[in-house]
């Protein structure tokens, strides 16, 4: 990389920004019944200080079973106005037909989902389990894990809810805080059970985004501290564009079985993917 002038670096950055911006603002066509949202955190400079900001990703599956990276934003993950702006930006680009949004528990996100999409919220089952096990001692976690997993082994939503309440009562005397947590989280953690059985494994958690987030962390850790938010969008956006192109070459992500049941009965169209 020696011998590259500042003007050449500037031109390269402009070219990358143009491609990334085209990708992140492209029209979204068709119905997208499932939307995953997840956040990873990076450090940036702001007002002379080093602060941690959230990098928010949105991934959707349309009624053709195709998976795409739909959006990226940088900001405070616990602020409801931020979530509303992000979801509305997706809506303005054409995102519609959203029936279930899967994410971790972020303050303000659940309310934003209801306001913008009027969709059901699925609290990530994996993140919930991590939070739940924190209420048990190290020697008791396997027992607690086994008990709660009996809920997820149920075949129907009714059976899952019934088993959830049985387990919470079994844990209440010894783990009152855990039982109270289960009382509050029941409908959010089991929301996926009301959707087609063929999709439940994929829509119960944000696991479909784990590999993408791991790659983002690997790349951003090399940078360490970003000079500004624009630099974050440039690097992460280029990575998402590359990942999205790879997904288009792979087989259908989700079985067509059951997708018609969660669509608005409008034919899905493949959205434009920026190449070249």
Residue frames as qw, qx, qy, qz and C-alpha x, y, z in Angstrom:
[[0.000, 0.882, 0.471, 0.000, 0.00, 0.00, 0.00],
 [0.373, -0.566, 0.090, 0.730, 3.01, 2.33, -0.14],
 [0.203, -0.053, 0.496, 0.843, 3.10, 5.04, -2.76],
 [0.012, -0.656, -0.705, -0.269, -0.67, 5.73, -2.71],
 [0.082, 0.245, -0.085, 0.962, -1.46, 9.43, -2.57],
 [0.191, 0.282, 0.605, -0.720, -4.16, 11.04, -0.43],
 [0.493, 0.314, -0.177, -0.791, -6.15, 11.83, -3.56],
 [0.464, 0.113, -0.833, -0.280, -6.09, 8.16, -4.61],
 [0.101, -0.173, -0.876, 0.439, -7.25, 7.08, -1.15],
 [0.315, 0.325, 0.296, -0.842, -10.02, 9.68, -1.28],
 [0.522, 0.249, -0.476, -0.663, -11.14, 8.48, -4.72],
 [0.357, -0.002, -0.934, -0.013, -11.19, 4.84, -3.58],
 [0.053, 0.256, 0.725, -0.637, -13.27, 5.76, -0.51],
 [0.426, 0.320, -0.002, -0.846, -15.71, 7.67, -2.71],
 [0.505, 0.159, -0.718, -0.452, -16.11, 4.67, -4.99],
 [0.238, -0.130, -0.926, 0.263, -16.72, 2.36, -2.03],
 [0.185, 0.294, 0.484, -0.803, -19.19, 4.82, -0.50],
 [0.480, 0.243, -0.306, -0.786, -21.10, 5.03, -3.77],
 [0.491, 0.023, -0.841, -0.225, -21.46, 1.24, -4.05],
 [0.168, -0.194, -0.833, 0.490, -22.34, 0.80, -0.38],
 [0.276, 0.268, 0.264, -0.884, -24.90, 3.62, -0.47],
 [0.534, 0.146, -0.511, -0.658, -26.54, 2.14, -3.58],
 [0.431, -0.068, -0.899, 0.029, -26.76, -1.22, -1.84],
 [0.121, -0.258, -0.722, 0.631, -28.13, 0.14, 1.43],
 [0.313, 0.370, 0.192, -0.854, -30.74, 2.35, -0.23],
 [0.148, 0.004, -0.818, -0.556, -31.90, -0.05, -2.97],
 [0.655, -0.149, -0.081, -0.736, -35.67, -0.61, -3.30],
 [0.221, -0.082, 0.943, -0.236, -37.08, -3.59, -1.38],
 [0.565, 0.065, -0.401, -0.718, -39.68, -5.47, -3.41],
 [0.604, -0.122, -0.775, -0.141, -42.14, -8.18, -2.47],
 [0.691, -0.628, -0.033, -0.357, -43.36, -9.44, 0.91],
 [0.393, 0.397, -0.709, 0.430, -40.89, -10.21, 3.70],
 [0.708, -0.546, -0.337, -0.294, -42.72, -12.09, 6.49],
 [0.808, -0.467, -0.151, 0.325, -39.61, -12.63, 8.65],
 [0.255, 0.838, -0.216, 0.431, -37.18, -9.93, 9.74],
 [0.792, -0.351, -0.267, 0.422, -34.15, -10.48, 11.98],
 [0.082, 0.900, -0.156, 0.398, -32.50, -7.54, 13.72],
 [0.834, -0.364, -0.179, 0.375, -29.29, -7.75, 15.71],
 [0.014, 0.971, -0.186, 0.147, -26.63, -5.40, 17.05],
 [0.825, -0.075, -0.176, 0.531, -22.90, -5.55, 17.51],
 [0.234, -0.960, -0.048, 0.148, -20.85, -2.83, 19.16],
 [0.705, 0.318, -0.024, 0.633, -17.78, -0.93, 17.96],
 [0.374, -0.674, -0.165, 0.616, -15.79, 2.05, 19.23],
 [0.406, 0.658, 0.284, 0.567, -15.69, 5.42, 17.50],
 [0.293, -0.143, -0.225, 0.918, -14.59, 8.98, 18.22],
 [0.085, -0.751, -0.534, -0.379, -17.30, 11.49, 19.02],
 [0.245, -0.926, -0.051, -0.283, -16.85, 14.99, 20.42],
 [0.111, 0.718, -0.589, 0.354, -13.26, 14.29, 21.40],
 [0.596, -0.335, 0.644, -0.343, -14.22, 11.13, 23.29],
 [0.258, 0.147, -0.917, -0.265, -14.12, 7.42, 22.48],
 [0.631, 0.000, 0.377, -0.678, -17.61, 5.94, 22.69],
 [0.232, 0.050, 0.962, 0.137, -19.26, 2.61, 21.97],
 [0.528, 0.267, -0.074, -0.803, -22.01, 2.60, 19.34],
 [0.683, 0.151, 0.700, -0.144, -24.33, -0.09, 18.05],
 [0.193, 0.282, -0.665, -0.664, -24.11, -1.37, 14.49],
 [0.639, 0.219, 0.547, -0.495, -27.62, -2.59, 13.66],
 [0.064, 0.156, -0.830, -0.532, -28.26, -5.16, 10.96],
 [0.690, 0.237, 0.344, -0.591, -31.57, -6.19, 9.41],
 [0.014, 0.168, -0.909, -0.380, -31.97, -9.45, 7.49],
 [0.668, 0.194, 0.242, -0.676, -35.20, -10.56, 5.87],
 [0.249, 0.039, 0.930, 0.267, -36.64, -13.63, 4.16],
 [0.444, 0.190, -0.169, -0.860, -39.21, -13.08, 1.44],
 [0.809, 0.116, 0.357, -0.451, -42.05, -15.30, 0.29],
 [0.771, 0.493, -0.390, -0.100, -39.72, -16.94, -2.21],
 [0.919, -0.347, -0.029, 0.185, -37.59, -18.20, 0.70],
 [0.611, 0.499, -0.138, 0.599, -34.71, -15.91, -0.29],
 [0.544, -0.696, -0.209, 0.421, -32.56, -14.28, 2.41],
 [0.436, 0.638, 0.028, 0.634, -31.12, -10.79, 2.01],
 [0.383, -0.350, -0.323, 0.792, -29.35, -8.18, 4.10],
 [0.108, 0.790, 0.530, 0.289, -31.83, -5.31, 4.03],
 [0.075, -0.933, -0.035, -0.350, -30.44, -2.57, 6.22],
 [0.660, -0.052, -0.353, 0.661, -27.66, -1.10, 8.34],
 [0.156, -0.896, -0.076, -0.410, -27.64, 1.70, 10.88],
 [0.534, 0.077, -0.502, 0.675, -25.26, 3.09, 13.49],
 [0.278, -0.604, 0.006, -0.747, -26.58, 4.59, 16.71],
 [0.244, -0.283, 0.700, -0.608, -27.77, 4.11, 20.30],
 [0.337, -0.114, -0.894, -0.273, -29.50, 0.72, 20.44],
 [0.145, -0.395, -0.800, 0.427, -31.58, 1.51, 23.53],
 [0.149, 0.320, 0.111, -0.929, -33.29, 4.64, 22.15],
 [0.489, 0.499, 0.700, -0.152, -36.83, 4.15, 20.82],
 [0.369, 0.824, -0.027, -0.429, -36.60, 7.11, 18.35],
 [0.039, -0.544, 0.753, 0.369, -33.52, 5.45, 16.80],
 [0.349, 0.113, 0.929, 0.055, -35.41, 2.19, 16.29],
 [0.446, 0.695, 0.462, -0.324, -38.43, 3.97, 14.82],
 [0.232, 0.792, -0.327, -0.461, -36.22, 5.89, 12.35],
 [0.148, -0.354, 0.881, 0.278, -34.43, 2.70, 11.33],
 [0.387, 0.316, 0.865, -0.047, -37.60, 0.67, 10.78],
 [0.394, 0.786, 0.263, -0.398, -39.28, 3.55, 8.94],
 [0.085, 0.664, -0.557, -0.491, -36.28, 3.82, 6.63],
 [0.223, -0.036, 0.953, 0.202, -36.83, 0.16, 5.69],
 [0.364, 0.594, 0.672, -0.253, -40.53, 0.82, 5.20],
 [0.259, 0.798, -0.078, -0.538, -39.85, 3.82, 2.94],
 [0.019, 0.463, -0.772, -0.435, -37.68, 1.61, 0.74],
 [0.648, 0.091, -0.501, -0.567, -40.60, -0.77, 0.28],
 [0.139, 0.076, -0.951, 0.265, -40.35, -3.32, 3.08],
 [0.636, -0.140, 0.029, -0.759, -43.81, -4.76, 3.65],
 [0.855, -0.043, -0.446, -0.262, -45.60, -7.90, 4.72],
 [0.213, 0.363, -0.765, 0.488, -43.57, -8.24, 7.94],
 [0.739, -0.431, -0.384, -0.347, -45.27, -10.66, 10.32],
 [0.825, -0.519, -0.094, 0.202, -42.50, -11.52, 12.80],
 [0.253, 0.822, -0.383, 0.338, -39.44, -9.55, 13.91],
 [0.903, -0.284, -0.227, 0.228, -36.76, -11.54, 15.75],
 [0.252, 0.720, -0.336, 0.552, -34.26, -9.75, 17.96],
 [0.432, -0.123, -0.654, 0.609, -32.67, -9.53, 21.38],
 [0.233, -0.821, -0.512, 0.098, -34.45, -7.49, 24.03],
 [0.331, 0.144, -0.019, 0.933, -33.65, -3.82, 23.36],
 [0.030, 0.595, 0.495, -0.633, -35.49, -1.05, 25.17],
 [0.266, 0.587, -0.077, -0.761, -37.74, 0.72, 22.66],
 [0.079, 0.199, -0.819, -0.532, -37.49, -1.85, 19.88],
 [0.099, 0.361, 0.925, -0.063, -40.65, -3.76, 20.76],
 [0.194, 0.711, 0.383, -0.557, -42.71, -0.55, 20.76],
 [0.124, 0.555, -0.428, -0.702, -41.11, 0.58, 17.49],
 [0.046, 0.016, 0.940, 0.337, -41.98, -2.74, 15.81],
 [0.145, 0.568, 0.777, -0.230, -45.63, -2.38, 16.84],
 [0.146, 0.742, 0.119, -0.644, -45.79, 1.22, 15.60],
 [0.129, 0.541, -0.544, -0.629, -44.06, 0.78, 12.24],
 [0.259, 0.146, -0.874, -0.385, -44.97, -2.75, 11.11],
 [0.742, -0.168, 0.172, -0.626, -47.75, -3.87, 13.48],
 [0.715, 0.236, -0.657, -0.044, -45.86, -7.16, 13.58],
 [0.866, -0.493, -0.083, -0.026, -45.26, -9.74, 16.33],
 [0.071, 0.785, -0.581, 0.203, -41.98, -9.57, 18.22],
 [0.955, -0.105, -0.262, 0.094, -39.96, -12.73, 18.90],
 [0.324, -0.839, 0.431, -0.074, -37.45, -12.36, 21.72],
 [0.533, 0.492, -0.688, 0.007, -34.32, -14.29, 20.79],
 [0.914, -0.343, -0.162, -0.146, -34.54, -17.63, 22.59],
 [0.782, 0.148, -0.327, 0.510, -30.75, -17.99, 22.86],
 [0.118, 0.468, -0.283, 0.829, -30.28, -14.58, 24.48],
 [0.657, -0.515, -0.027, -0.550, -33.18, -15.26, 26.83],
 [0.936, -0.186, -0.278, 0.106, -31.58, -18.52, 27.98],
 [0.540, 0.285, -0.352, 0.709, -28.30, -16.73, 28.73],
 [0.222, -0.500, 0.181, -0.818, -30.17, -14.18, 30.83],
 [0.829, -0.385, -0.161, -0.373, -32.17, -16.89, 32.57],
 [0.882, -0.037, -0.361, 0.301, -29.14, -19.00, 33.50],
 [0.242, 0.482, -0.350, 0.766, -27.51, -15.96, 35.09],
 [0.555, -0.515, 0.134, -0.639, -30.09, -16.32, 37.88],
 [0.970, -0.219, -0.085, -0.062, -28.87, -19.84, 38.74],
 [0.458, -0.709, 0.514, 0.148, -25.66, -20.93, 40.42],
 [0.265, 0.559, -0.717, -0.323, -22.97, -22.59, 38.35],
 [0.103, -0.105, 0.986, -0.074, -23.82, -26.05, 39.69],
 [0.418, 0.421, 0.677, -0.435, -27.54, -25.60, 39.04],
 [0.303, 0.518, -0.271, -0.752, -27.49, -24.29, 35.49],
 [0.152, 0.108, -0.908, -0.375, -27.64, -27.67, 33.76],
 [0.069, 0.398, 0.875, -0.266, -30.76, -28.56, 35.72],
 [0.237, 0.634, 0.237, -0.697, -32.41, -25.22, 34.92],
 [0.208, 0.419, -0.582, -0.665, -31.43, -25.52, 31.27],
 [0.054, -0.082, -0.979, -0.180, -32.91, -29.02, 31.02],
 [0.153, 0.525, 0.706, -0.450, -36.16, -27.89, 32.62],
 [0.271, 0.643, 0.003, -0.717, -36.66, -24.89, 30.33],
 [0.122, 0.310, -0.764, -0.553, -35.73, -26.93, 27.27],
 [0.199, 0.304, 0.928, -0.075, -38.74, -29.16, 27.92],
 [0.319, 0.675, 0.278, -0.604, -40.82, -26.15, 26.87],
 [0.270, 0.621, -0.446, -0.585, -39.12, -25.89, 23.49],
 [0.095, -0.109, 0.969, 0.202, -39.58, -29.61, 22.86],
 [0.449, 0.433, 0.634, -0.456, -43.38, -29.20, 22.69],
 [0.350, 0.256, 0.729, 0.529, -45.11, -29.64, 19.34],
 [0.009, 0.752, 0.519, 0.407, -47.84, -27.00, 19.65],
 [0.035, 0.518, -0.177, 0.836, -48.11, -23.46, 20.96],
 [0.679, -0.550, -0.093, -0.478, -50.72, -24.49, 23.52],
 [0.924, -0.223, -0.236, 0.204, -48.51, -27.27, 24.91],
 [0.541, 0.311, -0.246, 0.742, -45.49, -24.96, 25.02],
 [0.217, -0.584, 0.110, -0.775, -47.33, -22.30, 27.00],
 [0.836, -0.462, -0.136, -0.263, -48.69, -24.90, 29.41],
 [0.876, -0.052, -0.237, 0.416, -45.23, -26.40, 29.96],
 [0.274, 0.522, -0.194, 0.784, -43.72, -22.92, 30.38],
 [0.472, -0.614, 0.090, -0.626, -46.03, -22.21, 33.31],
 [0.941, -0.295, -0.163, 0.007, -45.36, -25.61, 34.85],
 [0.733, 0.189, -0.241, 0.607, -41.60, -25.02, 34.70],
 [0.033, 0.596, -0.168, 0.784, -41.84, -21.50, 36.09],
 [0.705, -0.572, 0.014, -0.420, -43.79, -22.81, 39.08],
 [0.944, -0.117, -0.192, 0.240, -41.23, -25.57, 39.63],
 [0.581, 0.280, -0.195, 0.739, -38.47, -22.96, 39.75],
 [0.174, -0.808, -0.138, -0.545, -40.33, -20.28, 41.70],
 [0.712, -0.699, -0.067, 0.017, -39.42, -21.30, 45.26],
 [0.787, -0.275, 0.145, 0.533, -35.70, -21.77, 44.62],
 [0.366, 0.027, 0.306, 0.878, -35.27, -19.15, 41.88],
 [0.149, 0.743, 0.535, -0.373, -37.92, -16.44, 42.42],
 [0.064, 0.681, -0.225, -0.694, -36.20, -13.89, 40.15],
 [0.054, -0.133, 0.847, 0.512, -35.95, -16.42, 37.35],
 [0.136, 0.493, 0.859, -0.034, -39.60, -17.38, 37.74],
 [0.126, 0.783, 0.262, -0.551, -40.63, -13.71, 37.63],
 [0.000, -0.498, 0.540, 0.679, -38.52, -13.26, 34.51],
 [0.091, 0.134, 0.931, 0.327, -40.29, -16.20, 32.89],
 [0.164, 0.662, 0.653, -0.331, -43.67, -14.75, 33.81],
 [0.124, 0.762, -0.039, -0.635, -42.82, -11.53, 31.98],
 [0.038, 0.499, -0.659, -0.562, -41.18, -13.13, 28.95],
 [0.571, 0.158, 0.801, -0.082, -43.56, -16.00, 28.15],
 [0.597, 0.699, 0.349, -0.182, -45.40, -14.54, 25.17],
 [0.225, 0.872, -0.356, -0.249, -42.32, -12.90, 23.67],
 [0.229, -0.470, 0.839, 0.149, -40.09, -15.99, 23.85],
 [0.454, 0.183, 0.872, 0.001, -42.81, -18.34, 22.57],
 [0.436, 0.609, 0.019, -0.663, -44.13, -16.08, 19.79],
 [0.200, 0.424, -0.756, -0.457, -42.46, -18.25, 17.14],
 [0.245, 0.090, 0.958, -0.120, -44.67, -21.21, 18.09],
 [0.481, 0.588, 0.421, -0.496, -47.63, -19.54, 16.36],
 [0.379, 0.665, -0.421, -0.486, -45.82, -19.75, 13.01],
 [0.900, 0.262, -0.283, -0.203, -45.33, -22.72, 10.64],
 [0.859, -0.432, 0.257, 0.095, -43.43, -25.63, 12.18],
 [0.832, 0.359, 0.105, 0.409, -41.06, -25.81, 9.20],
 [0.281, 0.763, -0.110, 0.571, -39.71, -22.34, 10.06],
 [0.603, -0.785, -0.089, -0.111, -39.53, -22.50, 13.85],
 [0.827, -0.240, 0.006, 0.508, -35.88, -23.48, 14.19],
 [0.467, 0.329, 0.139, 0.809, -34.79, -20.45, 12.16],
 [0.128, -0.686, -0.184, -0.693, -37.20, -17.88, 13.61],
 [0.689, -0.622, -0.360, 0.093, -36.75, -18.71, 17.31],
 [0.570, -0.623, 0.052, 0.532, -33.48, -16.77, 17.62],
 [0.267, 0.911, -0.205, -0.240, -31.08, -14.36, 15.94],
 [0.723, -0.289, 0.551, 0.300, -28.67, -17.23, 15.19],
 [0.690, 0.578, 0.343, 0.269, -29.03, -16.61, 11.42],
 [0.189, 0.950, -0.106, 0.223, -27.06, -13.38, 12.02],
 [0.716, -0.636, 0.218, 0.190, -24.36, -14.82, 14.26],
 [0.777, 0.083, 0.306, 0.544, -21.88, -15.60, 11.46],
 [0.299, 0.778, 0.182, 0.522, -22.34, -12.15, 9.93],
 [0.368, -0.911, 0.071, -0.170, -21.81, -10.44, 13.27],
 [0.822, -0.397, 0.239, 0.332, -18.74, -12.58, 13.99],
 [0.654, 0.355, 0.261, 0.615, -17.19, -11.49, 10.67],
 [0.011, 0.903, 0.098, 0.418, -18.01, -7.85, 11.43],
 [0.608, -0.779, 0.151, 0.044, -16.28, -8.13, 14.81],
 [0.834, -0.085, 0.260, 0.480, -13.26, -9.76, 13.20],
 [0.468, 0.575, 0.220, 0.633, -12.91, -6.94, 10.66],
 [0.163, -0.904, -0.062, -0.391, -13.69, -4.07, 13.05],
 [0.760, -0.608, 0.063, 0.220, -11.33, -5.36, 15.74],
 [0.718, 0.175, 0.158, 0.655, -8.49, -4.80, 13.27],
 [0.123, 0.740, 0.136, 0.647, -9.47, -1.12, 13.04],
 [0.378, -0.183, -0.574, 0.703, -9.88, -0.71, 16.78],
 [0.037, 0.649, 0.394, -0.650, -11.33, 2.81, 16.98],
 [0.402, 0.590, 0.528, 0.459, -13.16, 4.34, 14.00],
 [0.215, 0.009, -0.039, 0.976, -12.71, 8.05, 13.25],
 [0.409, 0.116, 0.098, -0.900, -16.45, 8.58, 12.67],
 [0.685, 0.229, 0.587, -0.364, -19.75, 6.82, 11.90],
 [0.644, 0.645, -0.201, -0.359, -19.23, 7.18, 8.14],
 [0.173, 0.539, -0.823, -0.036, -16.11, 5.01, 8.37],
 [0.450, -0.030, 0.834, -0.317, -18.12, 2.33, 10.17],
 [0.710, 0.498, 0.280, -0.412, -20.80, 2.33, 7.47],
 [0.451, 0.683, -0.506, -0.272, -18.12, 2.15, 4.76],
 [0.022, 0.385, -0.921, 0.059, -16.40, -0.93, 6.19],
 [0.431, 0.134, 0.817, -0.360, -19.45, -2.81, 7.47],
 [0.631, 0.558, 0.126, -0.524, -21.55, -1.88, 4.44],
 [0.410, 0.573, -0.651, -0.282, -18.90, -3.25, 2.07],
 [0.116, -0.182, 0.962, -0.169, -18.81, -6.47, 4.09],
 [0.537, 0.330, 0.606, -0.485, -22.62, -6.79, 3.96],
 [0.581, 0.608, -0.223, -0.494, -22.64, -6.19, 0.21],
 [0.239, 0.437, -0.860, -0.113, -20.11, -9.00, -0.22],
 [0.263, 0.019, 0.906, -0.332, -22.09, -11.33, 2.05],
 [0.596, 0.446, 0.325, -0.584, -25.36, -10.56, 0.30],
 [0.513, 0.551, -0.517, -0.407, -23.86, -11.40, -3.09],
 [0.066, 0.251, -0.964, 0.065, -22.74, -14.77, -1.69],
 [0.433, 0.206, 0.718, -0.505, -26.23, -15.50, -0.39],
 [0.620, 0.505, -0.047, -0.598, -27.73, -14.93, -3.84],
 [0.445, 0.446, -0.742, -0.229, -25.58, -17.78, -5.18],
 [0.120, -0.117, 0.933, -0.317, -26.70, -20.21, -2.48],
 [0.210, -0.374, -0.862, -0.272, -29.81, -22.36, -2.37],
 [0.395, -0.644, -0.264, -0.599, -33.10, -21.07, -1.00],
 [0.035, 0.371, -0.655, 0.657, -32.67, -20.24, 2.70],
 [0.433, 0.024, 0.635, -0.639, -36.13, -21.19, 3.95],
 [0.193, 0.245, 0.931, 0.188, -38.56, -23.89, 2.88],
 [0.247, -0.196, -0.364, -0.877, -41.49, -22.67, 0.81],
 [0.442, -0.434, -0.783, -0.049, -43.74, -24.84, 2.98],
 [0.342, -0.664, -0.519, 0.415, -45.77, -22.49, 5.15],
 [0.251, -0.159, 0.075, 0.952, -44.55, -19.22, 3.59],
 [0.153, -0.406, -0.545, -0.718, -47.84, -18.65, 1.80],
 [0.451, -0.640, -0.620, 0.048, -49.58, -18.85, 5.17],
 [0.409, -0.641, -0.208, 0.615, -47.59, -15.89, 6.53],
 [0.241, 0.029, 0.353, 0.904, -47.70, -13.73, 3.38],
 [0.326, 0.459, 0.272, -0.781, -50.21, -11.16, 2.22],
 [0.669, 0.414, 0.616, 0.041, -50.83, -13.33, -0.86],
 [0.364, 0.883, -0.163, -0.246, -48.82, -11.05, -3.10],
 [0.924, 0.267, -0.048, 0.271, -46.23, -12.65, -5.38],
 [0.526, -0.709, 0.196, 0.426, -42.68, -12.10, -4.20],
 [0.614, 0.761, -0.111, 0.176, -40.13, -10.43, -6.43],
 [0.787, -0.155, -0.105, 0.588, -36.40, -10.72, -6.07],
 [0.106, -0.957, -0.029, 0.267, -35.02, -7.38, -4.95],
 [0.572, 0.761, -0.218, 0.217, -32.26, -5.68, -6.89],
 [0.784, -0.486, 0.107, 0.372, -28.75, -6.61, -5.82],
 [0.193, 0.932, -0.268, -0.149, -25.92, -4.25, -6.67],
 [0.906, -0.036, 0.246, 0.342, -23.09, -5.95, -8.55],
 [0.593, 0.628, 0.047, 0.501, -19.92, -4.83, -10.22]]
